[in-house]
């Protein structure tokens, strides 16, 4: 029983260290201007896609035909 708990704790500790490492790598990656610009462009395109989906849902609820955006 104790060995299982200890192994689970080590697994969770490894997962948390990996998440922390990914956070630091992504933060340091933002210091390079080209990677920061790529992320901004990517987030804007994701935002446009989300806006289109919301417009489609609103139009579907109203029963009106969907307009191309």
mmJSON file of the N, C-alpha and C atoms, coordinates in Angstrom:
{"data_MODEL":{"atom_site":{
"group_PDB":["ATOM","ATOM","ATOM","ATOM","ATOM","ATOM","ATOM","ATOM","ATOM","ATOM","ATOM","ATOM","ATOM","ATOM","ATOM","ATOM","ATOM","ATOM","ATOM","ATOM","ATOM","ATOM","ATOM","ATOM","ATOM","ATOM","ATOM","ATOM","ATOM","ATOM","ATOM","ATOM","ATOM","ATOM","ATOM","ATOM","ATOM","ATOM","ATOM","ATOM","ATOM","ATOM","ATOM","ATOM","ATOM","ATOM","ATOM","ATOM","ATOM","ATOM","ATOM","ATOM","ATOM","ATOM","ATOM","ATOM","ATOM","ATOM","ATOM","ATOM","ATOM","ATOM","ATOM","ATOM","ATOM","ATOM","ATOM","ATOM","ATOM","ATOM","ATOM","ATOM","ATOM","ATOM","ATOM","ATOM","ATOM","ATOM","ATOM","ATOM","ATOM","ATOM","ATOM","ATOM","ATOM","ATOM","ATOM","ATOM","ATOM","ATOM","ATOM","ATOM","ATOM","ATOM","ATOM","ATOM","ATOM","ATOM","ATOM","ATOM","ATOM","ATOM","ATOM","ATOM","ATOM","ATOM","ATOM","ATOM","ATOM","ATOM","ATOM","ATOM","ATOM","ATOM","ATOM","ATOM","ATOM","ATOM","ATOM","ATOM","ATOM","ATOM","ATOM","ATOM","ATOM","ATOM","ATOM","ATOM","ATOM","ATOM","ATOM","ATOM","ATOM","ATOM","ATOM","ATOM","ATOM","ATOM","ATOM","ATOM","ATOM","ATOM","ATOM","ATOM","ATOM","ATOM","ATOM","ATOM","ATOM","ATOM","ATOM","ATOM","ATOM","ATOM","ATOM","ATOM","ATOM","ATOM","ATOM","ATOM","ATOM","ATOM","ATOM","ATOM","ATOM","ATOM","ATOM","ATOM","ATOM","ATOM","ATOM","ATOM","ATOM","ATOM","ATOM","ATOM","ATOM","ATOM","ATOM","ATOM","ATOM","ATOM","ATOM","ATOM","ATOM","ATOM","ATOM","ATOM","ATOM","ATOM","ATOM","ATOM","ATOM","ATOM","ATOM","ATOM","ATOM","ATOM","ATOM","ATOM","ATOM","ATOM","ATOM","ATOM","ATOM","ATOM","ATOM"],
"id":[1,2,3,4,5,6,7,8,9,10,11,12,13,14,15,16,17,18,19,20,21,22,23,24,25,26,27,28,29,30,31,32,33,34,35,36,37,38,39,40,41,42,43,44,45,46,47,48,49,50,51,52,53,54,55,56,57,58,59,60,61,62,63,64,65,66,67,68,69,70,71,72,73,74,75,76,77,78,79,80,81,82,83,84,85,86,87,88,89,90,91,92,93,94,95,96,97,98,99,100,101,102,103,104,105,106,107,108,109,110,111,112,113,114,115,116,117,118,119,120,121,122,123,124,125,126,127,128,129,130,131,132,133,134,135,136,137,138,139,140,141,142,143,144,145,146,147,148,149,150,151,152,153,154,155,156,157,158,159,160,161,162,163,164,165,166,167,168,169,170,171,172,173,174,175,176,177,178,179,180,181,182,183,184,185,186,187,188,189,190,191,192,193,194,195,196,197,198,199,200,201,202,203,204,205,206,207],
"type_symbol":["N","C","C","N","C","C","N","C","C","N","C","C","N","C","C","N","C","C","N","C","C","N","C","C","N","C","C","N","C","C","N","C","C","N","C","C","N","C","C","N","C","C","N","C","C","N","C","C","N","C","C","N","C","C","N","C","C","N","C","C","N","C","C","N","C","C","N","C","C","N","C","C","N","C","C","N","C","C","N","C","C","N","C","C","N","C","C","N","C","C","N","C","C","N","C","C","N","C","C","N","C","C","N","C","C","N","C","C","N","C","C","N","C","C","N","C","C","N","C","C","N","C","C","N","C","C","N","C","C","N","C","C","N","C","C","N","C","C","N","C","C","N","C","C","N","C","C","N","C","C","N","C","C","N","C","C","N","C","C","N","C","C","N","C","C","N","C","C","N","C","C","N","C","C","N","C","C","N","C","C","N","C","C","N","C","C","N","C","C","N","C","C","N","C","C","N","C","C","N","C","C","N","C","C","N","C","C"],
"label_atom_id":["N","CA","C","N","CA","C","N","CA","C","N","CA","C","N","CA","C","N","CA","C","N","CA","C","N","CA","C","N","CA","C","N","CA","C","N","CA","C","N","CA","C","N","CA","C","N","CA","C","N","CA","C","N","CA","C","N","CA","C","N","CA","C","N","CA","C","N","CA","C","N","CA","C","N","CA","C","N","CA","C","N","CA","C","N","CA","C","N","CA","C","N","CA","C","N","CA","C","N","CA","C","N","CA","C","N","CA","C","N","CA","C","N","CA","C","N","CA","C","N","CA","C","N","CA","C","N","CA","C","N","CA","C","N","CA","C","N","CA","C","N","CA","C","N","CA","C","N","CA","C","N","CA","C","N","CA","C","N","CA","C","N","CA","C","N","CA","C","N","CA","C","N","CA","C","N","CA","C","N","CA","C","N","CA","C","N","CA","C","N","CA","C","N","CA","C","N","CA","C","N","CA","C","N","CA","C","N","CA","C","N","CA","C","N","CA","C","N","CA","C","N","CA","C","N","CA","C","N","CA","C","N","CA","C","N","CA","C","N","CA","C"],
"label_alt_id":[null,null,null,null,null,null,null,null,null,null,null,null,null,null,null,null,null,null,null,null,null,null,null,null,null,null,null,null,null,null,null,null,null,null,null,null,null,null,null,null,null,null,null,null,null,null,null,null,null,null,null,null,null,null,null,null,null,null,null,null,null,null,null,null,null,null,null,null,null,null,null,null,null,null,null,null,null,null,null,null,null,null,null,null,null,null,null,null,null,null,null,null,null,null,null,null,null,null,null,null,null,null,null,null,null,null,null,null,null,null,null,null,null,null,null,null,null,null,null,null,null,null,null,null,null,null,null,null,null,null,null,null,null,null,null,null,null,null,null,null,null,null,null,null,null,null,null,null,null,null,null,null,null,null,null,null,null,null,null,null,null,null,null,null,null,null,null,null,null,null,null,null,null,null,null,null,null,null,null,null,null,null,null,null,null,null,null,null,null,null,null,null,null,null,null,null,null,null,null,null,null,null,null,null,null,null,null],
"label_comp_id":["UNK","UNK","UNK","UNK","UNK","UNK","UNK","UNK","UNK","UNK","UNK","UNK","UNK","UNK","UNK","UNK","UNK","UNK","UNK","UNK","UNK","UNK","UNK","UNK","UNK","UNK","UNK","UNK","UNK","UNK","UNK","UNK","UNK","UNK","UNK","UNK","UNK","UNK","UNK","UNK","UNK","UNK","UNK","UNK","UNK","UNK","UNK","UNK","UNK","UNK","UNK","UNK","UNK","UNK","UNK","UNK","UNK","UNK","UNK","UNK","UNK","UNK","UNK","UNK","UNK","UNK","UNK","UNK","UNK","UNK","UNK","UNK","UNK","UNK","UNK","UNK","UNK","UNK","UNK","UNK","UNK","UNK","UNK","UNK","UNK","UNK","UNK","UNK","UNK","UNK","UNK","UNK","UNK","UNK","UNK","UNK","UNK","UNK","UNK","UNK","UNK","UNK","UNK","UNK","UNK","UNK","UNK","UNK","UNK","UNK","UNK","UNK","UNK","UNK","UNK","UNK","UNK","UNK","UNK","UNK","UNK","UNK","UNK","UNK","UNK","UNK","UNK","UNK","UNK","UNK","UNK","UNK","UNK","UNK","UNK","UNK","UNK","UNK","UNK","UNK","UNK","UNK","UNK","UNK","UNK","UNK","UNK","UNK","UNK","UNK","UNK","UNK","UNK","UNK","UNK","UNK","UNK","UNK","UNK","UNK","UNK","UNK","UNK","UNK","UNK","UNK","UNK","UNK","UNK","UNK","UNK","UNK","UNK","UNK","UNK","UNK","UNK","UNK","UNK","UNK","UNK","UNK","UNK","UNK","UNK","UNK","UNK","UNK","UNK","UNK","UNK","UNK","UNK","UNK","UNK","UNK","UNK","UNK","UNK","UNK","UNK","UNK","UNK","UNK","UNK","UNK","UNK"],
"label_asym_id":["A","A","A","A","A","A","A","A","A","A","A","A","A","A","A","A","A","A","A","A","A","A","A","A","A","A","A","A","A","A","A","A","A","A","A","A","A","A","A","A","A","A","A","A","A","A","A","A","A","A","A","A","A","A","A","A","A","A","A","A","A","A","A","A","A","A","A","A","A","A","A","A","A","A","A","A","A","A","A","A","A","A","A","A","A","A","A","A","A","A","A","A","A","A","A","A","A","A","A","A","A","A","A","A","A","A","A","A","A","A","A","A","A","A","A","A","A","A","A","A","A","A","A","A","A","A","A","A","A","A","A","A","A","A","A","A","A","A","A","A","A","A","A","A","A","A","A","A","A","A","A","A","A","A","A","A","A","A","A","A","A","A","A","A","A","A","A","A","A","A","A","A","A","A","A","A","A","A","A","A","A","A","A","A","A","A","A","A","A","A","A","A","A","A","A","A","A","A","A","A","A","A","A","A","A","A","A"],
"label_entity_id":["1","1","1","1","1","1","1","1","1","1","1","1","1","1","1","1","1","1","1","1","1","1","1","1","1","1","1","1","1","1","1","1","1","1","1","1","1","1","1","1","1","1","1","1","1","1","1","1","1","1","1","1","1","1","1","1","1","1","1","1","1","1","1","1","1","1","1","1","1","1","1","1","1","1","1","1","1","1","1","1","1","1","1","1","1","1","1","1","1","1","1","1","1","1","1","1","1","1","1","1","1","1","1","1","1","1","1","1","1","1","1","1","1","1","1","1","1","1","1","1","1","1","1","1","1","1","1","1","1","1","1","1","1","1","1","1","1","1","1","1","1","1","1","1","1","1","1","1","1","1","1","1","1","1","1","1","1","1","1","1","1","1","1","1","1","1","1","1","1","1","1","1","1","1","1","1","1","1","1","1","1","1","1","1","1","1","1","1","1","1","1","1","1","1","1","1","1","1","1","1","1","1","1","1","1","1","1"],
"label_seq_id":[1,1,1,2,2,2,3,3,3,4,4,4,5,5,5,6,6,6,7,7,7,8,8,8,9,9,9,10,10,10,11,11,11,12,12,12,13,13,13,14,14,14,15,15,15,16,16,16,17,17,17,18,18,18,19,19,19,20,20,20,21,21,21,22,22,22,23,23,23,24,24,24,25,25,25,26,26,26,27,27,27,28,28,28,29,29,29,30,30,30,31,31,31,32,32,32,33,33,33,34,34,34,35,35,35,36,36,36,37,37,37,38,38,38,39,39,39,40,40,40,41,41,41,42,42,42,43,43,43,44,44,44,45,45,45,46,46,46,47,47,47,48,48,48,49,49,49,50,50,50,51,51,51,52,52,52,53,53,53,54,54,54,55,55,55,56,56,56,57,57,57,58,58,58,59,59,59,60,60,60,61,61,61,62,62,62,63,63,63,64,64,64,65,65,65,66,66,66,67,67,67,68,68,68,69,69,69],
"pdbx_PDB_ins_code":[null,null,null,null,null,null,null,null,null,null,null,null,null,null,null,null,null,null,null,null,null,null,null,null,null,null,null,null,null,null,null,null,null,null,null,null,null,null,null,null,null,null,null,null,null,null,null,null,null,null,null,null,null,null,null,null,null,null,null,null,null,null,null,null,null,null,null,null,null,null,null,null,null,null,null,null,null,null,null,null,null,null,null,null,null,null,null,null,null,null,null,null,null,null,null,null,null,null,null,null,null,null,null,null,null,null,null,null,null,null,null,null,null,null,null,null,null,null,null,null,null,null,null,null,null,null,null,null,null,null,null,null,null,null,null,null,null,null,null,null,null,null,null,null,null,null,null,null,null,null,null,null,null,null,null,null,null,null,null,null,null,null,null,null,null,null,null,null,null,null,null,null,null,null,null,null,null,null,null,null,null,null,null,null,null,null,null,null,null,null,null,null,null,null,null,null,null,null,null,null,null,null,null,null,null,null,null],
"Cartn_x":[0.826,0.0,0.871,1.87,2.744,3.578,3.99,4.775,3.947,2.659,1.788,1.629,1.436,1.285,2.566,3.687,4.962,5.208,4.881,5.077,4.134,2.917,1.971,2.483,3.053,3.602,4.772,5.622,6.731,6.22,5.207,4.63,4.044,3.291,2.713,3.793,4.855,5.968,6.629,6.815,7.382,6.498,5.185,4.248,4.317,4.385,4.439,5.753,6.87,8.147,8.119,7.496,7.401,6.542,5.444,4.597,5.35,6.121,6.914,7.976,8.623,9.63,8.995,7.833,7.145,6.78,6.346,6.011,7.238,8.37,9.587,10.065,9.994,10.427,9.546,8.225,7.342,7.539,7.817,8.066,9.365,10.403,11.663,11.549,10.703,10.483,9.862,9.084,8.461,9.464,10.67,11.685,12.21,12.062,12.443,11.267,11.496,10.39,9.622,10.32,9.609,8.654,9.029,8.115,6.93,7.16,6.056,5.06,5.564,4.685,3.902,4.559,3.855,2.706,2.928,1.854,0.707,1.017,-0.042,-0.866,-0.206,-0.922,-1.78,-1.244,-1.99,-3.215,-3.055,-4.194,-5.262,-4.853,-5.846,-6.631,-5.955,-6.674,-7.617,-7.219,-8.105,-9.301,-9.07,-10.157,-11.147,-10.657,-11.554,-12.399,-11.784,-12.527,-13.608,-13.266,-14.246,-15.39,-15.082,-16.125,-17.061,-16.513,-17.351,-18.273,-17.735,-18.561,-19.69,-19.395,-20.427,-21.5,-21.099,-22.071,-22.951,-22.363,-23.147,-24.146,-23.74,-24.654,-25.791,-25.487,-26.525,-27.506,-27.001,-27.871,-28.725,-28.166,-28.919,-30.035,-29.802,-30.839,-31.973,-31.662,-32.687,-33.411,-32.851,-33.478,-33.198,-32.22,-31.867,-30.716,-30.579,-29.439,-28.124,-27.083,-25.761,-25.099,-24.583,-23.875,-22.396,-21.745,-20.285,-19.622,-18.653,-17.92,-16.559],
"Cartn_y":[-1.193,0.0,1.258,1.267,2.427,2.608,1.485,1.566,2.163,1.822,2.374,3.874,4.307,5.74,6.494,5.917,6.557,6.651,5.61,5.648,6.648,6.747,7.738,9.146,9.364,10.678,11.031,10.054,10.329,10.63,9.935,10.196,11.603,11.966,13.317,14.393,14.115,15.055,15.227,14.138,14.209,14.997,14.784,15.53,17.019,17.36,18.779,19.419,18.691,19.241,19.43,18.509,18.639,19.841,20.052,21.218,22.513,22.529,23.71,23.975,22.908,23.054,23.602,23.093,23.605,25.075,25.47,26.868,27.76,27.363,28.163,28.214,27.107,27.1,28.018,27.956,28.826,30.289,30.565,31.95,32.475,31.667,32.094,32.207,31.406,31.469,32.801,33.401,34.687,35.835,35.622,36.675,36.88,35.866,36.011,36.661,37.806,38.537,37.723,36.907,36.174,35.137,34.516,33.537,34.235,35.41,36.165,36.595,37.033,37.451,36.262,35.106,33.903,33.545,33.666,33.353,34.342,35.605,36.609,36.325,36.018,35.718,34.476,33.473,32.23,32.496,33.299,33.573,34.395,35.276,36.046,35.154,34.205,33.312,32.399,31.978,31.171,32.016,33.282,34.188,34.377,34.474,34.604,33.356,32.206,30.952,30.874,31.28,31.268,32.239,33.417,34.374,33.807,33.091,32.475,31.414,30.613,29.583,30.195,31.272,31.946,32.515,33.116,33.666,32.558,31.399,30.283,29.785,29.723,29.276,30.261,31.543,32.563,32.488,32.343,32.254,30.984,29.901,28.647,28.756,29.459,29.636,30.515,31.467,32.377,31.786,30.729,30.107,30.836,31.71,32.461,31.755,31.971,31.369,31.988,31.196,31.622,32.452,33.636,34.496,34.207,34.253,34.058,35.288,35.056,36.178,36.299],
"Cartn_z":[0.0,0.0,0.0,0.869,0.968,-0.297,-0.902,-2.136,-3.27,-3.318,-4.353,-4.187,-2.951,-2.7,-3.044,-2.704,-2.99,-4.49,-5.22,-6.67,-7.326,-6.811,-7.351,-7.085,-5.915,-5.595,-6.502,-6.801,-7.722,-9.125,-9.563,-10.891,-10.939,-9.907,-9.858,-9.775,-9.045,-8.965,-10.33,-11.055,-12.405,-13.351,-13.257,-14.109,-13.797,-12.506,-12.146,-12.591,-12.482,-12.966,-14.487,-15.199,-16.65,-17.025,-16.299,-16.56,-16.273,-15.2,-14.868,-15.929,-16.404,-17.459,-18.732,-19.103,-20.305,-20.154,-18.942,-18.701,-18.884,-18.298,-18.431,-19.875,-20.587,-21.983,-22.82,-22.608,-23.398,-23.023,-21.739,-21.328,-21.932,-21.91,-22.51,-24.027,-24.62,-26.066,-26.468,-25.571,-25.874,-25.926,-25.411,-25.471,-26.894,-27.736,-29.145,-29.878,-30.516,-31.139,-32.184,-32.975,-34.022,-33.444,-32.337,-31.738,-31.075,-30.498,-29.901,-30.974,-32.113,-33.202,-33.744,-33.854,-34.317,-33.387,-32.089,-31.139,-31.235,-31.457,-31.604,-32.844,-33.943,-35.188,-35.014,-34.341,-34.116,-33.243,-32.197,-31.316,-32.03,-32.933,-33.694,-34.639,-35.275,-36.183,-35.403,-34.214,-33.371,-32.937,-32.652,-32.283,-33.415,-34.644,-35.796,-35.974,-35.809,-35.931,-34.85,-33.641,-32.55,-32.843,-33.388,-33.742,-34.799,-35.776,-36.809,-36.213,-35.298,-34.668,-33.844,-33.126,-32.341,-33.263,-34.371,-35.316,-35.896,-36.161,-36.684,-35.643,-34.385,-33.342,-33.125,-33.157,-32.986,-34.144,-35.351,-36.517,-36.469,-35.986,-35.898,-34.86,-33.798,-32.778,-33.278,-34.089,-34.617,-35.815,-36.382,-37.534,-38.844,-38.815,-40.006,-40.718,-42.013,-42.722,-42.242,-42.268,-41.813,-42.9,-42.508,-43.449,-43.353,-44.516,-44.529,-43.948,-43.077,-42.443,-43.051],
"occupancy":[1.0,1.0,1.0,1.0,1.0,1.0,1.0,1.0,1.0,1.0,1.0,1.0,1.0,1.0,1.0,1.0,1.0,1.0,1.0,1.0,1.0,1.0,1.0,1.0,1.0,1.0,1.0,1.0,1.0,1.0,1.0,1.0,1.0,1.0,1.0,1.0,1.0,1.0,1.0,1.0,1.0,1.0,1.0,1.0,1.0,1.0,1.0,1.0,1.0,1.0,1.0,1.0,1.0,1.0,1.0,1.0,1.0,1.0,1.0,1.0,1.0,1.0,1.0,1.0,1.0,1.0,1.0,1.0,1.0,1.0,1.0,1.0,1.0,1.0,1.0,1.0,1.0,1.0,1.0,1.0,1.0,1.0,1.0,1.0,1.0,1.0,1.0,1.0,1.0,1.0,1.0,1.0,1.0,1.0,1.0,1.0,1.0,1.0,1.0,1.0,1.0,1.0,1.0,1.0,1.0,1.0,1.0,1.0,1.0,1.0,1.0,1.0,1.0,1.0,1.0,1.0,1.0,1.0,1.0,1.0,1.0,1.0,1.0,1.0,1.0,1.0,1.0,1.0,1.0,1.0,1.0,1.0,1.0,1.0,1.0,1.0,1.0,1.0,1.0,1.0,1.0,1.0,1.0,1.0,1.0,1.0,1.0,1.0,1.0,1.0,1.0,1.0,1.0,1.0,1.0,1.0,1.0,1.0,1.0,1.0,1.0,1.0,1.0,1.0,1.0,1.0,1.0,1.0,1.0,1.0,1.0,1.0,1.0,1.0,1.0,1.0,1.0,1.0,1.0,1.0,1.0,1.0,1.0,1.0,1.0,1.0,1.0,1.0,1.0,1.0,1.0,1.0,1.0,1.0,1.0,1.0,1.0,1.0,1.0,1.0,1.0,1.0,1.0,1.0,1.0,1.0,1.0],
"B_iso_or_equiv":[0.0,0.0,0.0,0.0,0.0,0.0,0.0,0.0,0.0,0.0,0.0,0.0,0.0,0.0,0.0,0.0,0.0,0.0,0.0,0.0,0.0,0.0,0.0,0.0,0.0,0.0,0.0,0.0,0.0,0.0,0.0,0.0,0.0,0.0,0.0,0.0,0.0,0.0,0.0,0.0,0.0,0.0,0.0,0.0,0.0,0.0,0.0,0.0,0.0,0.0,0.0,0.0,0.0,0.0,0.0,0.0,0.0,0.0,0.0,0.0,0.0,0.0,0.0,0.0,0.0,0.0,0.0,0.0,0.0,0.0,0.0,0.0,0.0,0.0,0.0,0.0,0.0,0.0,0.0,0.0,0.0,0.0,0.0,0.0,0.0,0.0,0.0,0.0,0.0,0.0,0.0,0.0,0.0,0.0,0.0,0.0,0.0,0.0,0.0,0.0,0.0,0.0,0.0,0.0,0.0,0.0,0.0,0.0,0.0,0.0,0.0,0.0,0.0,0.0,0.0,0.0,0.0,0.0,0.0,0.0,0.0,0.0,0.0,0.0,0.0,0.0,0.0,0.0,0.0,0.0,0.0,0.0,0.0,0.0,0.0,0.0,0.0,0.0,0.0,0.0,0.0,0.0,0.0,0.0,0.0,0.0,0.0,0.0,0.0,0.0,0.0,0.0,0.0,0.0,0.0,0.0,0.0,0.0,0.0,0.0,0.0,0.0,0.0,0.0,0.0,0.0,0.0,0.0,0.0,0.0,0.0,0.0,0.0,0.0,0.0,0.0,0.0,0.0,0.0,0.0,0.0,0.0,0.0,0.0,0.0,0.0,0.0,0.0,0.0,0.0,0.0,0.0,0.0,0.0,0.0,0.0,0.0,0.0,0.0,0.0,0.0,0.0,0.0,0.0,0.0,0.0,0.0],
"pdbx_formal_charge":[null,null,null,null,null,null,null,null,null,null,null,null,null,null,null,null,null,null,null,null,null,null,null,null,null,null,null,null,null,null,null,null,null,null,null,null,null,null,null,null,null,null,null,null,null,null,null,null,null,null,null,null,null,null,null,null,null,null,null,null,null,null,null,null,null,null,null,null,null,null,null,null,null,null,null,null,null,null,null,null,null,null,null,null,null,null,null,null,null,null,null,null,null,null,null,null,null,null,null,null,null,null,null,null,null,null,null,null,null,null,null,null,null,null,null,null,null,null,null,null,null,null,null,null,null,null,null,null,null,null,null,null,null,null,null,null,null,null,null,null,null,null,null,null,null,null,null,null,null,null,null,null,null,null,null,null,null,null,null,null,null,null,null,null,null,null,null,null,null,null,null,null,null,null,null,null,null,null,null,null,null,null,null,null,null,null,null,null,null,null,null,null,null,null,null,null,null,null,null,null,null,null,null,null,null,null,null],
"auth_seq_id":[1,1,1,2,2,2,3,3,3,4,4,4,5,5,5,6,6,6,7,7,7,8,8,8,9,9,9,10,10,10,11,11,11,12,12,12,13,13,13,14,14,14,15,15,15,16,16,16,17,17,17,18,18,18,19,19,19,20,20,20,21,21,21,22,22,22,23,23,23,24,24,24,25,25,25,26,26,26,27,27,27,28,28,28,29,29,29,30,30,30,31,31,31,32,32,32,33,33,33,34,34,34,35,35,35,36,36,36,37,37,37,38,38,38,39,39,39,40,40,40,41,41,41,42,42,42,43,43,43,44,44,44,45,45,45,46,46,46,47,47,47,48,48,48,49,49,49,50,50,50,51,51,51,52,52,52,53,53,53,54,54,54,55,55,55,56,56,56,57,57,57,58,58,58,59,59,59,60,60,60,61,61,61,62,62,62,63,63,63,64,64,64,65,65,65,66,66,66,67,67,67,68,68,68,69,69,69],
"auth_comp_id":["UNK","UNK","UNK","UNK","UNK","UNK","UNK","UNK","UNK","UNK","UNK","UNK","UNK","UNK","UNK","UNK","UNK","UNK","UNK","UNK","UNK","UNK","UNK","UNK","UNK","UNK","UNK","UNK","UNK","UNK","UNK","UNK","UNK","UNK","UNK","UNK","UNK","UNK","UNK","UNK","UNK","UNK","UNK","UNK","UNK","UNK","UNK","UNK","UNK","UNK","UNK","UNK","UNK","UNK","UNK","UNK","UNK","UNK","UNK","UNK","UNK","UNK","UNK","UNK","UNK","UNK","UNK","UNK","UNK","UNK","UNK","UNK","UNK","UNK","UNK","UNK","UNK","UNK","UNK","UNK","UNK","UNK","UNK","UNK","UNK","UNK","UNK","UNK","UNK","UNK","UNK","UNK","UNK","UNK","UNK","UNK","UNK","UNK","UNK","UNK","UNK","UNK","UNK","UNK","UNK","UNK","UNK","UNK","UNK","UNK","UNK","UNK","UNK","UNK","UNK","UNK","UNK","UNK","UNK","UNK","UNK","UNK","UNK","UNK","UNK","UNK","UNK","UNK","UNK","UNK","UNK","UNK","UNK","UNK","UNK","UNK","UNK","UNK","UNK","UNK","UNK","UNK","UNK","UNK","UNK","UNK","UNK","UNK","UNK","UNK","UNK","UNK","UNK","UNK","UNK","UNK","UNK","UNK","UNK","UNK","UNK","UNK","UNK","UNK","UNK","UNK","UNK","UNK","UNK","UNK","UNK","UNK","UNK","UNK","UNK","UNK","UNK","UNK","UNK","UNK","UNK","UNK","UNK","UNK","UNK","UNK","UNK","UNK","UNK","UNK","UNK","UNK","UNK","UNK","UNK","UNK","UNK","UNK","UNK","UNK","UNK","UNK","UNK","UNK","UNK","UNK","UNK"],
"auth_asym_id":["A","A","A","A","A","A","A","A","A","A","A","A","A","A","A","A","A","A","A","A","A","A","A","A","A","A","A","A","A","A","A","A","A","A","A","A","A","A","A","A","A","A","A","A","A","A","A","A","A","A","A","A","A","A","A","A","A","A","A","A","A","A","A","A","A","A","A","A","A","A","A","A","A","A","A","A","A","A","A","A","A","A","A","A","A","A","A","A","A","A","A","A","A","A","A","A","A","A","A","A","A","A","A","A","A","A","A","A","A","A","A","A","A","A","A","A","A","A","A","A","A","A","A","A","A","A","A","A","A","A","A","A","A","A","A","A","A","A","A","A","A","A","A","A","A","A","A","A","A","A","A","A","A","A","A","A","A","A","A","A","A","A","A","A","A","A","A","A","A","A","A","A","A","A","A","A","A","A","A","A","A","A","A","A","A","A","A","A","A","A","A","A","A","A","A","A","A","A","A","A","A","A","A","A","A","A","A"],
"auth_atom_id":["N","CA","C","N","CA","C","N","CA","C","N","CA","C","N","CA","C","N","CA","C","N","CA","C","N","CA","C","N","CA","C","N","CA","C","N","CA","C","N","CA","C","N","CA","C","N","CA","C","N","CA","C","N","CA","C","N","CA","C","N","CA","C","N","CA","C","N","CA","C","N","CA","C","N","CA","C","N","CA","C","N","CA","C","N","CA","C","N","CA","C","N","CA","C","N","CA","C","N","CA","C","N","CA","C","N","CA","C","N","CA","C","N","CA","C","N","CA","C","N","CA","C","N","CA","C","N","CA","C","N","CA","C","N","CA","C","N","CA","C","N","CA","C","N","CA","C","N","CA","C","N","CA","C","N","CA","C","N","CA","C","N","CA","C","N","CA","C","N","CA","C","N","CA","C","N","CA","C","N","CA","C","N","CA","C","N","CA","C","N","CA","C","N","CA","C","N","CA","C","N","CA","C","N","CA","C","N","CA","C","N","CA","C","N","CA","C","N","CA","C","N","CA","C","N","CA","C","N","CA","C","N","CA","C","N","CA","C","N","CA","C"],
"pdbx_PDB_model_num":[1,1,1,1,1,1,1,1,1,1,1,1,1,1,1,1,1,1,1,1,1,1,1,1,1,1,1,1,1,1,1,1,1,1,1,1,1,1,1,1,1,1,1,1,1,1,1,1,1,1,1,1,1,1,1,1,1,1,1,1,1,1,1,1,1,1,1,1,1,1,1,1,1,1,1,1,1,1,1,1,1,1,1,1,1,1,1,1,1,1,1,1,1,1,1,1,1,1,1,1,1,1,1,1,1,1,1,1,1,1,1,1,1,1,1,1,1,1,1,1,1,1,1,1,1,1,1,1,1,1,1,1,1,1,1,1,1,1,1,1,1,1,1,1,1,1,1,1,1,1,1,1,1,1,1,1,1,1,1,1,1,1,1,1,1,1,1,1,1,1,1,1,1,1,1,1,1,1,1,1,1,1,1,1,1,1,1,1,1,1,1,1,1,1,1,1,1,1,1,1,1,1,1,1,1,1,1]
}}}
